[in-house]
Amino acid sequence: MKFDFKKLVPHVIAVIIFLAAACLFSRPVLQGNVLSQHDVLGWKGMAQNAFEYKEKNGHFPLWNTALFSGMPNYQVAMDSKSVLPDINKLLTLGLPKPINFFFLACICFYVLCIVLRANPYVGIAGALAFAFSSYNPIIIGAGHETKMYAIAYMPALLAGILLIYYKNYLSGLCLAAWSAVMEVGVNHAQITYYLFIIVAAVSIVFAIDWVRKKEWKHLFIAFSLAAIAGGIGVAGSAVIMMPTYEYSKATMRGGKDVEIKDNKIINTKTSGLDADYAFSYSNGLAEPLTILMPNAFGGGSANPLPENSKVIEKLTDKGIPESQAAQVAAGLPAYWGGIQPSTSGPVYYGALIVLLALLSIVVVKNPLKWGLLAAAIFGIILSWGKYFEGVNLFLLNHLPLYNKFRAPSMAMVIAQFAVPVLAVIAMQSMLFGEDKVELVKKNFKKILFITGGTLAFCFIFYLLQSYTSDIDKQILAAYTDKSGSNELGKAIINGMIADRKAMFFSQLMRLTGFTALLVALLFIYSRKIISGTVVTIAIGLITLIDLFVVDGAYLTENSYKAADEIAAENFTANDADKQINNDKDVHFRVFNAGGDRFSEARTSYFHRSVGGYHPAKLRIYQDVIETYLSENPNQEVLNALDTKYILFTDQSGKQIVQPNPGAFGPCWLVKHISFADSPATELTAIGKTHLKDTAILNKNLEKTIQQPVYDSAASIKLMKYDNDAIEYSSSASSPQFAVMSEVYYPFGWNAYIDGKKTEYVKADYFMRGITVPAGNHKIEFKFEPDVYYNGRTISFAVSIILVLLLAATLFANWKKSKAKA
């Protein structure tokens, strides 16, 4: 049997083009620079403790002591037990960031195009459009790497599912299972959830077709294999998924027992995120138009008004000097969409790609289009969040697991995936299908109607839009003088409205140009003047240039720096750090009172921090932050957290160390226990109680926890402090109650007294407490999360299954090709 290597040539060309495009867009990397990403810097800060531990002990700890006074480390950095190599690195050829992200997205989408039997040129054009959609470089620049990986793997998983639905069962199962493991394994549940919506929509369309044709056996086999692939994906990532699911129960996404209203702590009971929090970062109703017109709403929140802003003219008309008016205009945002509090940039897919996707309605017979269109529309509805509250509030309360996620605008990822696929099947039908030229000729009036109708819709919106924004009220308030006059504020708003209208019109003209170009290409093609290949190459090249121009505003050369420069700027110990690190005490914490104390991880890089940076904090710790640490820190709470040092920033920006002699230390024996009726009462009480003497416990523990018997000679001290194991020594002539300056986490931490497992409780709302019997005792706390060890075993077993499945698939395909030969 001879293998026809000529068949590989188009695919090799595709890989070369993908690599070239990724390198071209990421040129600074080739000059030795690296991305300076906010979230990655944050991760390095919070992960440093884990890496130092690993260097010393040979493995990552399961508990991280460096942020938020302690949290599970498998939410930061972890080891996994697998027979598999680093698949991400293999698929991206070990390429540096961000080249690897764009390359991976291209490859996965191209695989989907192969499954769809698209012409290679069509696949290349679609893959480039998908990979370089503006949202991708925006999130890469911010450091949302797991999100980008999850987006990149979306097409590969759908490709596997479609292979199953096309009755290529074994290959489909293999591709779907491997892709599911990669998709789930990168641990961005929200993107995976959106992918499930796409798969569900597509599956419904196929199911309707199978039912109509009475293909019951195939329906059962296909859905069974798809479910098995999904199950393998979850099981293969059990070492990540199981601990994450368990942890989520104790975070904001698991609901809450208290809330703060009008500075009062009240009891509540929720099972997910509040609507107000979940609906932050919602798209305005018209904002999805950015998929066609990227800067119609001003781009990103950081984008300033144009230099020739009408605000300058309006202010000078009010007698304000031009230089001063220009200064005011320069400080105002161009963005006027609905995403609050801010957005990094628009979601843009490429005008030609969106127009082609719309054309799929009339030129594509493949039922797949209806599933993709339905998913895209549903994603847009989800993205509206609070601006389409009736529907989205219902979905938040009834759609399974949906109340675990926030930032509805992220749902535009659904359309970001669906639209290029629709464009691909439209191009394939028009340019390489059986009818091709005749199909375009026959439907040319419909093509004109859809493209012209899209333009007309945007033009009508341009005429009817008020061009006002939520930020206008803030500007009016800021420029209202003591007499109550807001003439200057009104002048500024009028100028901004004029700017917004001009921006929208400019984008409308831009769209008109792209529309005319597409119609012209299809018209010339219908006259057989140029081939489908030429049209496809033109569309792909124009789209790539278009996206590069838009993307370049958000992932710029300034996004890159030399690696040593980034390290020097962020992770070089200053005098304050050195002063604190001279203290060789094994247990104390540092509170950074300057800046955004609960959204920075630099402190965690050098010290055990009361603050930190992580998107999923423990709920009880978040309650304490909101109540006692966010504005004017409560000294009693800081003392209970063993905060030995507080960092302040002086006017020159230099950090100053203030020792806190009142820190309680790592553990203490209380004289009294006070029982609170409810979680709200517990949280309120810790701000009014001297916690060194009195422990606050929930009333449901009153029958099991006895009051301590005072003993002036009783003592407890820390003997050993390790991330996953803590040892104390106690001595008392009567029963005592000890409080440990460690965050209470109900899963995985076990307490032992003299080697015997013992119950411990939540004390002071967010810390650990334990009854200590009379006598001399060794008290140990060990972090032994069964969920992690069980998950690791399952992942290991599934990795073996994946290898066997791949081997079986390769053998079966080899045998089939040999039989054909």
Buried (B, 14 or more C-beta within 10 A) or exposed (E): EEEEEEEEEBBEEBBEBBBEBBBEBBEBBEEEBBBBBEBBBBBBBBBBBBEBBBEEEEEBBBBBBBBBBBBBBBBBBBBBBBEBEEBBEEBBEEBBBBBBBBBBBBBBBBBBBBBBEBBBBBBBBBBBBBBBBBBBBBBBBBBBBBBBBBBBBBBBBBBBBBBBBBEBBBBBBBBBBBBBBBBBBBBBBBBBBBBBBBBEBBBBBBBEBBEEEEBEEBBEBBBEBBEBBBEBBBBBBBBBBBBBBBBBEBBBBBBBBBBEEEEEBEBBEBEBBBBEEBBBBBBBBBBBBBBBBBBBBBBBBEBBBBEEBBBBBBBBEEEBEEEEBBEBBEEBBBBBBBBBEEBBBBBBBBBBBBBBBBBBBBBBEBEBBBBBBBBBBBBBBBBBBBBBBEEBBEBBEEEEEBBBBBBBBBBBBBBBBBBBBBBBBBBBBBBBBEEBBEBBBBBBEEBBEBBEEBBEEBBEBBEEBEBEBEBBEEBBEEBBEEEEEBEBBBBBBBBBBBBBBBBBEBBBEBBBEBBEBBBEBBBEBBEEEBBBBBBBBBBBEBBBEBBBEBBEBBBEEEBBBBEEEBEEEBBEEEEBBEBBEEEEEEBBBBBBBBBEBBEBBBBBBBBBBBBBBBEBBBBBBBBBBBBBBEEEBBEBBBBBBBBBBBBBBEEEEEBBBEEBEEBBBBBBBBBEBBBBEBBBBBBBBBBEBEBBEBBBBBEEBEEEBEBBBEBEEBEBEBBEBBBBBBBBBBBBEBBBBBBBBBBBBEBBBBBBBEEEEBEBBBBBBBBBBBBBEBEEBBBBBBBEBEBBBBBBEBBBBBBEEBEEBBEEBEEBBEEEEEEEE
